Amino acid sequence: MVMTCEQVWSEISNYLDGEVGPDLSAAMEEHFRGCQKCSAVLDGTRNVIGLYGEERMFEPPPGFSQRLHRRLEENMPRQRGTAFGWMVAAAAAVLVIGSFEVADSSSFVRPPFRSQLAQPATGVPADLMVVVSEDGKTFHAAGCRFIHDKANLRTIPASEALQEGYTPCVRCMRKYLSENAALDAADDDDEEFANSEKPRAK
């Protein structure tokens, strides 16, 4: 029977106690002859058992206990739990938690856009009054011909429209948008609008 090192290690204590069968004992002895690592583990385990197996007790020298306690007290850190220290720690915790709350407040977080393809508006004056439709995705200048759902319109400042997730109309807000993005979107929308106004053949 050929044994691996792991199998020998799991049985080494039983081997030393003489609690393994003759076949297993012979296989382990054969393994020990060919494996230096397992022979070293066997010798080390024998030594540990021998040391702990002795029933002699060593008597510590007189005064050992007092010297041990004194050295432990000298090397232990002192307690620093003053009331002022706890107040400083509590104030710091309140400041940290407060800063997270302020950072999470709606004034610093941009709401999700109403359209998946929307881009953030830059350059639109915050106090500019714009028109939005409740179910729409864009805000418009008053009189824009591309306003949808004209029955549910409301007029609000551009800053409020942006906070509610509306994006600017690429036609009537063109002067506030980047040239390329506005022109590309306007061309696509003009083509879509022209196709929707064509009379359908019956």
C-alpha positions, -999 to 999 in steps of 0.1 A, spaced: 0 0 0 15 34 -11 6 64 11 7 101 4 22 126 28 -13 139 38 -25 104 46 6 98 68 1 132 86 -35 123 94 -25 90 110 8 100 126 -6 105 161 -23 71 160 9 55 147 29 69 177 2 57 201 3 22 185 -33 24 174 -29 15 137 -32 -19 122 -2 -39 110 -8 -32 73 -11 6 79 19 6 102 41 -12 76 29 12 49 37 42 71 72 29 80 79 23 43 68 59 36 91 73 64 121 55 49 116 73 15 103 107 27 125 131 47 97 156 54 74 130 70 104 116 89 110 151 103 73 155 112 74 121 130 105 131 150 90 165 159 57 150 170 76 124 191 96 153 208 64 173 215 47 142 230 78 135 250 80 170 265 43 171 274 43 135 285 67 142 313 50 147 345 76 170 360 65 205 368 89 233 368 87 257 397 91 293 387 117 313 406 106 333 436 92 368 427 85 357 391 48 364 393 52 399 407 79 408 381 56 395 353 26 416 365 48 447 368 62 444 333 28 438 318 15 469 335 45 490 322 40 478 287 2 481 285 -12 513 270 -29 537 294 -66 543 292 -75 576 275 -112 576 280 -118 612 291 -152 630 286 -135 656 263 -121 629 241 -155 613 237 -171 646 228 -145 653 201 -151 618 187 -189 623 187 -185 658 170 -163 643 143 -188 615 137 -217 640 134 -196 661 109 -189 630 88 -225 618 88 -237 654 80 -214 657 51 -227 625 36 -263 637 41 -255 671 24 -237 653 -5 -268 630 -10 -292 659 -9 -311 666 -41 -294 700 -47 -262 682 -55 -275 652 -73 -288 655 -108 -320 635 -113 -321 609 -141 -330 623 -175 -365 616 -188 -349 604 -220 -323 577 -223 -305 595 -251 -305 629 -233 -273 649 -228 -269 675 -200 -276 711 -210 -247 736 -207 -251 773 -211 -289 775 -206 -296 804 -183 -310 792 -150 -336 819 -148 -349 815 -184 -386 807 -183 -393 776 -203 -424 755 -211 -426 718 -202 -453 691 -209 -461 668 -180 -454 637 -201 -427 652 -222 -389 649 -220 -378 683 -232 -383 719 -223 -390 745 -249 -391 783 -254 -426 797 -255 -441 793 -289 -419 764 -301 -438 744 -327 -423 711 -315 -441 711 -281 -461 679 -276 -492 675 -254 -502 712 -255 -531 705 -231 -508 698 -201 -482 726 -203 -466 746 -175 -441 774 -174 -411 770 -150 -375 783 -148 -349 763 -168 -331 754 -136 -362 737 -122 -368 719 -156 -332 706 -154 -338 694 -118 -369 675 -129 -349 657 -156 -361 676 -187 -335 683 -214 -335 713 -238 -353 712 -272 -325 711 -298 -345 734 -320 -356 763 -299 -327 761 -274 -301 756 -302 -281 787 -293 -275 773 -258 -263 739 -269 -231 728 -286 -231 733 -323 -225 697 -334 -249 680 -310 -277 704 -317 -274 702 -355 -272 664 -355 -302 660 -333 -321 687 -352 -315 670 -386 -327 636 -372 -358 652 -356 -367 673 -387 -366 642 -408 -388 623 -383 -412 653 -381 -414 656 -419 -421 619 -422 -449 621 -396 -467 650 -414 -468 633 -448 -504 623 -458 -509 586 -457 -521 568 -488 -555 552 -483 
